Amino acid sequence: MTSVFGPDVAGAEDAAAASALGGPGGHEEVVFCQDRQSGLRAIIAIYSTALGPGLGGTRFYPYQSESAALADVLNLSRAMAYKNALAGLDLGGGKAVIIGDPDLVKTEALLRAYGRFVESLGGRYITACDIGTYSEDMDIVARESRFVTGRTIPNGGAGDSSVLTAFGVFQGMRACAEHVWGSTSLDGKTVGIEGVGKVGHRLVDHLVADGARVVIFDTSQAALERVQAQHPAVSVAASRAELISSQLDVYSPCALGGAVDETTAEVLSARVICGGANNQLAHPGVEKVLSDHGIVYAPDYLVNAGGVIQVADELHGFSFDRAKAKASQILATTKQILAAADADGVPPAVAADRLAERRIAEIGRLRGIYLRQ
């Protein structure tokens, strides 16, 4: 793969990226954005606009290579199309990544340059927050683009979208608990959370209030200390390996993607995997391995949709109560998908894909009915 930005180290991600771009049902549009003066290097990927403009956050991350950034944005934008479809939103799937360490290179000029590129797409892509970006950043991006959501409350936005992301994950976890143990309560269950940042620490609040025992791990000592200060009874694992090999009922990946692979399935005692991270499965086929091990995997793009529901509501004049009510439906949708998976003899991830694809096809085809402007 030839780098658009400059010299790049080709990696294993190239094949996956090329496949996503060129394969059946591939992406509609991928845009490489560069502003040398501000240091902006970004990629915007639009997977589908069948249901509406592609909505998805902007991830600001120090990728090791452009190939890695491209592979990530392609996977994330596809997941957003499925997430928005399952959430019942009239929005397609898009995502953006900015390459670099936000603590070192994020500036007003860079964010405004990025906003100009978002604006140039004419509303085909609507951006929001993700890892490395915050509502305050979206306020800056919005100074150059109309197509921004996830803004601060003083600027008419919904504020931190992790509030309903964590709430939605908790609803999905309750559905899994009922499916496995016969009750939506997590009382007395042990939940291991990997990553207690934006979403993870809020998920701890819900679980502790519900009576669960919680074990956490994070590479950030500050994040661990924040949770322990609020919830002294929460245990801390010394390493990720210790967390996933400990006696758990539920494993909740809430950090970066790719956390679940064959090795995880072999060592995991948990009956349920349900977390807030995007793209939790390391590669296709892992969902079958989990099913074979008797592990119920709640598809990440299903249960972590609370955040996108929150920021999407902003587009209509934000109402927290309305957004929370819609996020509450994640409980029922998760139940529906788990039941369909059992009925069809397929993993839940396959059942979720089928439901999302059916809605995209059925509702998307209505665009073919001409409406006079």
HUPE-V51411 format. One record per residue. N is the residue number from 1. RES is the residue in one letter. SS is DSSP state (helix for helix, strand for strand, loop for the rest). Layout:
n->N res->RES ss->SS
n->N res->RES ss->SS
//
This chain:
n->1 res->M ss->loop
n->2 res->T ss->loop
n->3 res->S ss->loop
n->4 res->V ss->loop
n->5 res->F ss->loop
n->6 res->G ss->loop
n->7 res->P ss->loop
n->8 res->D ss->loop
n->9 res->V ss->loop
n->10 res->A ss->loop
n->11 res->G ss->loop
n->12 res->A ss->loop
n->13 res->E ss->helix
n->14 res->D ss->helix
n->15 res->A ss->helix
n->16 res->A ss->helix
n->17 res->A ss->helix
n->18 res->A ss->helix
n->19 res->S ss->helix
n->20 res->A ss->helix
n->21 res->L ss->helix
n->22 res->G ss->helix
n->23 res->G ss->loop
n->24 res->P ss->loop
n->25 res->G ss->loop
n->26 res->G ss->loop
n->27 res->H ss->loop
n->28 res->E ss->loop
n->29 res->E ss->strand
n->30 res->V ss->strand
n->31 res->V ss->strand
n->32 res->F ss->strand
n->33 res->C ss->strand
n->34 res->Q ss->strand
n->35 res->D ss->strand
n->36 res->R ss->loop
n->37 res->Q ss->loop
n->38 res->S ss->loop
n->39 res->G ss->loop
n->40 res->L ss->strand
n->41 res->R ss->strand
n->42 res->A ss->strand
n->43 res->I ss->strand
n->44 res->I ss->strand
n->45 res->A ss->strand
n->46 res->I ss->strand
n->47 res->Y ss->strand
n->48 res->S ss->strand
n->49 res->T ss->loop
n->50 res->A ss->loop
n->51 res->L ss->loop
n->52 res->G ss->loop
n->53 res->P ss->loop
n->54 res->G ss->strand
n->55 res->L ss->strand
n->56 res->G ss->strand
n->57 res->G ss->strand
n->58 res->T ss->strand
n->59 res->R ss->strand
n->60 res->F ss->strand
n->61 res->Y ss->strand
n->62 res->P ss->loop
n->63 res->Y ss->loop
n->64 res->Q ss->loop
n->65 res->S ss->loop
n->66 res->E ss->helix
n->67 res->S ss->helix
n->68 res->A ss->helix
n->69 res->A ss->helix
n->70 res->L ss->helix
n->71 res->A ss->helix
n->72 res->D ss->helix
n->73 res->V ss->helix
n->74 res->L ss->helix
n->75 res->N ss->helix
n->76 res->L ss->helix
n->77 res->S ss->helix
n->78 res->R ss->helix
n->79 res->A ss->helix
n->80 res->M ss->helix
n->81 res->A ss->helix
n->82 res->Y ss->helix
n->83 res->K ss->helix
n->84 res->N ss->helix
n->85 res->A ss->helix
n->86 res->L ss->helix
n->87 res->A ss->loop
n->88 res->G ss->loop
n->89 res->L ss->loop
n->90 res->D ss->loop
n->91 res->L ss->loop
n->92 res->G ss->strand
n->93 res->G ss->strand
n->94 res->G ss->strand
n->95 res->K ss->strand
n->96 res->A ss->strand
n->97 res->V ss->strand
n->98 res->I ss->strand
n->99 res->I ss->strand
n->100 res->G ss->loop
n->101 res->D ss->loop
n->102 res->P ss->helix
n->103 res->D ss->helix
n->104 res->L ss->helix
n->105 res->V ss->helix
n->106 res->K ss->loop
n->107 res->T ss->loop
n->108 res->E ss->helix
n->109 res->A ss->helix
n->110 res->L ss->helix
n->111 res->L ss->helix
n->112 res->R ss->helix
n->113 res->A ss->helix
n->114 res->Y ss->helix
n->115 res->G ss->helix
n->116 res->R ss->helix
n->117 res->F ss->helix
n->118 res->V ss->helix
n->119 res->E ss->helix
n->120 res->S ss->helix
n->121 res->L ss->loop
n->122 res->G ss->loop
n->123 res->G ss->loop
n->124 res->R ss->loop
n->125 res->Y ss->strand
n->126 res->I ss->strand
n->127 res->T ss->strand
n->128 res->A ss->strand
n->129 res->C ss->strand
n->130 res->D ss->loop
n->131 res->I ss->loop
n->132 res->G ss->loop
n->133 res->T ss->loop
n->134 res->Y ss->loop
n->135 res->S ss->helix
n->136 res->E ss->helix
n->137 res->D ss->helix
n->138 res->M ss->helix
n->139 res->D ss->helix
n->140 res->I ss->helix
n->141 res->V ss->helix
n->142 res->A ss->loop
n->143 res->R ss->loop
n->144 res->E ss->loop
n->145 res->S ss->loop
n->146 res->R ss->loop
n->147 res->F ss->loop
n->148 res->V ss->strand
n->149 res->T ss->loop
n->150 res->G ss->loop
n->151 res->R ss->loop
n->152 res->T ss->loop
n->153 res->I ss->helix
n->154 res->P ss->helix
n->155 res->N ss->helix
n->156 res->G ss->loop
n->157 res->G ss->loop
n->158 res->A ss->loop
n->159 res->G ss->loop
n->160 res->D ss->loop
n->161 res->S ss->loop
n->162 res->S ss->helix
n->163 res->V ss->helix
n->164 res->L ss->helix
n->165 res->T ss->helix
n->166 res->A ss->helix
n->167 res->F ss->helix
n->168 res->G ss->helix
n->169 res->V ss->helix
n->170 res->F ss->helix
n->171 res->Q ss->helix
n->172 res->G ss->helix
n->173 res->M ss->helix
n->174 res->R ss->helix
n->175 res->A ss->helix
n->176 res->C ss->helix
n->177 res->A ss->helix
n->178 res->E ss->helix
n->179 res->H ss->helix
n->180 res->V ss->helix
n->181 res->W ss->helix
n->182 res->G ss->loop
n->183 res->S ss->loop
n->184 res->T ss->loop
n->185 res->S ss->loop
n->186 res->L ss->loop
n->187 res->D ss->loop
n->188 res->G ss->loop
n->189 res->K ss->loop
n->190 res->T ss->strand
n->191 res->V ss->strand
n->192 res->G ss->strand
n->193 res->I ss->strand
n->194 res->E ss->strand
n->195 res->G ss->loop
n->196 res->V ss->loop
n->197 res->G ss->loop
n->198 res->K ss->loop
n->199 res->V ss->loop
n->200 res->G ss->helix
n->201 res->H ss->helix
n->202 res->R ss->helix
n->203 res->L ss->helix
n->204 res->V ss->helix
n->205 res->D ss->helix
n->206 res->H ss->helix
n->207 res->L ss->helix
n->208 res->V ss->helix
n->209 res->A ss->helix
n->210 res->D ss->loop
n->211 res->G ss->loop
n->212 res->A ss->loop
n->213 res->R ss->strand
n->214 res->V ss->strand
n->215 res->V ss->strand
n->216 res->I ss->strand
n->217 res->F ss->strand
n->218 res->D ss->loop
n->219 res->T ss->loop
n->220 res->S ss->loop
n->221 res->Q ss->helix
n->222 res->A ss->helix
n->223 res->A ss->helix
n->224 res->L ss->helix
n->225 res->E ss->helix
n->226 res->R ss->helix
n->227 res->V ss->helix
n->228 res->Q ss->helix
n->229 res->A ss->helix
n->230 res->Q ss->helix
n->231 res->H ss->loop
n->232 res->P ss->loop
n->233 res->A ss->loop
n->234 res->V ss->loop
n->235 res->S ss->strand
n->236 res->V ss->strand
n->237 res->A ss->loop
n->238 res->A ss->loop
n->239 res->S ss->loop
n->240 res->R ss->helix
n->241 res->A ss->helix
n->242 res->E ss->helix
n->243 res->L ss->helix
n->244 res->I ss->helix
n->245 res->S ss->helix
n->246 res->S ss->loop
n->247 res->Q ss->loop
n->248 res->L ss->loop
n->249 res->D ss->loop
n->250 res->V ss->strand
n->251 res->Y ss->strand
n->252 res->S ss->strand
n->253 res->P ss->strand
n->254 res->C ss->loop
n->255 res->A ss->loop
n->256 res->L ss->loop
n->257 res->G ss->loop
n->258 res->G ss->loop
n->259 res->A ss->loop
n->260 res->V ss->strand
n->261 res->D ss->loop
n->262 res->E ss->helix
n->263 res->T ss->helix
n->264 res->T ss->helix
n->265 res->A ss->helix
n->266 res->E ss->helix
n->267 res->V ss->helix
n->268 res->L ss->loop
n->269 res->S ss->loop
n->270 res->A ss->loop
n->271 res->R ss->loop
n->272 res->V ss->strand
n->273 res->I ss->strand
n->274 res->C ss->loop
n->275 res->G ss->loop
n->276 res->G ss->loop
n->277 res->A ss->loop
n->278 res->N ss->loop
n->279 res->N ss->loop
n->280 res->Q ss->loop
n->281 res->L ss->strand
n->282 res->A ss->loop
n->283 res->H ss->loop
n->284 res->P ss->loop
n->285 res->G ss->loop
n->286 res->V ss->helix
n->287 res->E ss->helix
n->288 res->K ss->helix
n->289 res->V ss->helix
n->290 res->L ss->helix
n->291 res->S ss->helix
n->292 res->D ss->helix
n->293 res->H ss->loop
n->294 res->G ss->loop
n->295 res->I ss->loop
n->296 res->V ss->strand
n->297 res->Y ss->strand
n->298 res->A ss->loop
n->299 res->P ss->loop
n->300 res->D ss->helix
n->301 res->Y ss->helix
n->302 res->L ss->helix
n->303 res->V ss->helix
n->304 res->N ss->loop
n->305 res->A ss->loop
n->306 res->G ss->helix
n->307 res->G ss->helix
n->308 res->V ss->helix
n->309 res->I ss->helix
n->310 res->Q ss->helix
n->311 res->V ss->helix
n->312 res->A ss->helix
n->313 res->D ss->helix
n->314 res->E ss->helix
n->315 res->L ss->helix
n->316 res->H ss->helix
n->317 res->G ss->loop
n->318 res->F ss->loop
n->319 res->S ss->loop
n->320 res->F ss->helix
n->321 res->D ss->helix
n->322 res->R ss->helix
n->323 res->A ss->helix
n->324 res->K ss->helix
n->325 res->A ss->helix
n->326 res->K ss->helix
n->327 res->A ss->helix
n->328 res->S ss->helix
n->329 res->Q ss->loop
n->330 res->I ss->helix
n->331 res->L ss->helix
n->332 res->A ss->helix
n->333 res->T ss->helix
n->334 res->T ss->helix
n->335 res->K ss->helix
n->336 res->Q ss->helix
n->337 res->I ss->helix
n->338 res->L ss->helix
n->339 res->A ss->helix
n->340 res->A ss->helix
n->341 res->A ss->helix
n->342 res->D ss->helix
n->343 res->A ss->helix
n->344 res->D ss->helix
n->345 res->G ss->loop
n->346 res->V ss->loop
n->347 res->P ss->loop
n->348 res->P ss->helix
n->349 res->A ss->helix
n->350 res->V ss->helix
n->351 res->A ss->helix
n->352 res->A ss->helix
n->353 res->D ss->helix
n->354 res->R ss->helix
n->355 res->L ss->helix
n->356 res->A ss->helix
n->357 res->E ss->helix
n->358 res->R ss->helix
n->359 res->R ss->helix
n->360 res->I ss->helix
n->361 res->A ss->helix
n->362 res->E ss->helix
n->363 res->I ss->helix
n->364 res->G ss->helix
n->365 res->R ss->helix
n->366 res->L ss->helix
n->367 res->R ss->helix
n->368 res->G ss->helix
n->369 res->I ss->loop
n->370 res->Y ss->loop
n->371 res->L ss->loop
n->372 res->R ss->loop
n->373 res->Q ss->loop
//
